[in-house]
Amino acid sequence: MNSVSFHHTGLGKTDLKVFDRLARALQGSREVEFDYFKPGGKAVESRRVRPYHLTNRDNFWYLVAYDTGRNDLRHFAVARMRDVQVMERKFERPGDFDPEAHFAKSFGAFVGKGDHRVLVRFSPQVADRVKERVWHRSQVEKECRNGSFELTLRVDNLDEVERWVLGWGAHVEVIAPTELADRVRKTAEQVRKLYRR
């Protein structure tokens, strides 16, 4: 009989052969070529990259790699990669690349270039559930007299924070920034229209 178990909702689908090839390329510091499918896109993109790091974020594997064709550090969802080939060409990973520092201000898998101070207030009905988790390394907590609970975060993009906020429904209010409040309001209006019938 098992005494401990784990369950992850929305576990990412990963081809083990692809994962194995990426792990091999990381270990040997070798460049990788693959075909990449973007969500909603119709065209397949061929990419050649220098893999720096594999990370699992919210049950989904990502490769952090330097894209030689775009001369930039990019994230690639492993599940969207096809025909992965480990090349003979070797490279040297920059000594200053630190995965922890790279994702320090990210709320999830996306790394942005902004600097947003997010302040959200949770209703007393869900306050205890929010307190049970560490949501971000920057979080500052504040308990309010009426039983509500406030979290302040410092993040570099708002996309994943927006989805997180929406997941709490009517039990959370965005106090700042205005941009995030506007985005949540717009999505809430679209949802209301969808269910108006």
N, C-alpha and C positions, 0 to 999 in steps of 0.2 A: 504494500500500500504506500502511495506517495504522500509525504507529509507536507510538501511545499510545491506550489505550482505557479506558473506565470501565464497571463493571458494578455495579448496585445491586440487591440482593435485596429483594423486597417493595416495589418502587417503587409509590408511591401513585397511584391513578387520579384525575386532575384534569380537569374539563371546562375546556377552554381559553377558552370564552366566559365562564364564571363567573370564571375567573382574570383575564381581561381587564377585566371590569366592576369587580372588586375593586381592581385596580391603578389603574383610572381614578378610582375613588372615593377611593383613598388620595391620589392626585396632586392631586385637586381638593378634598380635605377635605370630602367630601359623605357624608351618612348613607346607609345601605344597608338595604334590607328584603329578607328571604328566608325561605323555608321550611327548617326544619332537622330532620333525622332523626337521633335518637340511636341508638347501637348497642343492639339488643335492644328498642328502643321501638317501639310500634305507632302512636302518635299523632304527627302532624306539628306542630311548633311554629313559629309565626310570630315572627320576631325583627326588631327595628329596632336598628341599632347604629351607632356612630361608629368606623370602622376606624382603628386606630393603626399596625398593622405586619403584614406578611406574613412568615412564616418557614417554612423547610423544615427539619424535624427528623426524623431517621431516615427519609428518603425520603418524607415526607408533609407536605403543605402545611397550615399553620394560619393563621388570621386572629386577631390579638389585637385586640379591640375593646371599647369601652365599650357595654354592653347598656343601652339607655335604659329598657327595661321592668323590669329587675332592679336598676338603679342600681349596677352592678358591672362590673369589668373581667373579661372572659371570653375563652376560647380556643374557636375554632370550626374543626373540620376542614373544609377547603374541599370535599373529596369528598362531604360530607354536606349540602351546600347545594343548594337547588333554587330556581328562579324568582327569581334575584337581580336586584334593581332598584336602580339608583343614583338617589337622590332629589335634588331641587333644594336641599333644606335643607343649608346648610353649617355647619361647626363648627370650633372651634379646638382642636387637639390640645394637651394640657397640656405646658407647657415642660419639666416635670420627668420626663416619660416617657422612659425610656432602655431600649431593648430588651435591651442587654447586662446592665444591672442587674436588669431584670425576670426574666431567665432565669439569673441568676448562680448560684443554688443549686439549679436544676433539673437532674435527671439527663438528661432528655430534653425532651419537650414539655409535661409537666405541671408547673404551678407550685403548690406547696402552701404551707401556713402553718406547717409544723413546722420543727424544727431538729434534724436527726439526724446523729450521728457514726457513720458506718458503717465497720467494720473487717472486711475479708475476707482470708482466707489461701488462696492458690492452691497447688496441688501442684507439685512440681518438673517433672512432665510437661508442664504448660501455662505455667509461669512465664515462659519466654522469649516466648511469644506474647502474654501480658498486657503485658509490658514494652515491646512494640513500639508501643503506642498510648497516646495521652493520652485517658483515659476521662472526666475531669472536671477543671475548672480548679482545684479544691481539693485534688486528689489528693496524698497524701504516700506515697512508696514506701519499702519496707524489704525488703532481701534477707536471708533467714534462712540460717543455717549449713547446714541440711539440704537447701538448694536450693529450698525453698518461697519464696513471694513474697507480701508483705502490701501491701494498699492501704488507705489511710484516706481517706474522702471526707466532705464536709460537705454534706448535701442537705436540701431542704425537704419531700420526700415520699418514700415507700418503694416505691410501686407499680412504677415502671419499674426501680428497682434490684432488686426481687424477681425480675422477669422476666429481667433480665440475669444475676443469680446462678444462676437455674435453668438458663439456657442453657449454663452450664459443667458441669452435671451433678455427678458425684462428685469433680470436681477443684477444688472451692472449698468453703470452710467459712466460715460467718458467725460471727465472734467477737462482734461487737456491731452494733447493739443487740439485746437479747433479743427485742423485738417482731419484727424482721426474721427472726431465726433461727426463731422460732415459726411465722411465715408460710411460710417455705421448708419447714420440717418438715411442716407440714400439707399443703401441696401435694404434697410428695414421697410422703406416705402415700396420698394420693388417686391419684397416678400408679401407685404399686405395686399398689393394689387393681384399677385398670383393667387392668393387665397380669398379674394373678395367674394367669390361665388359661394 
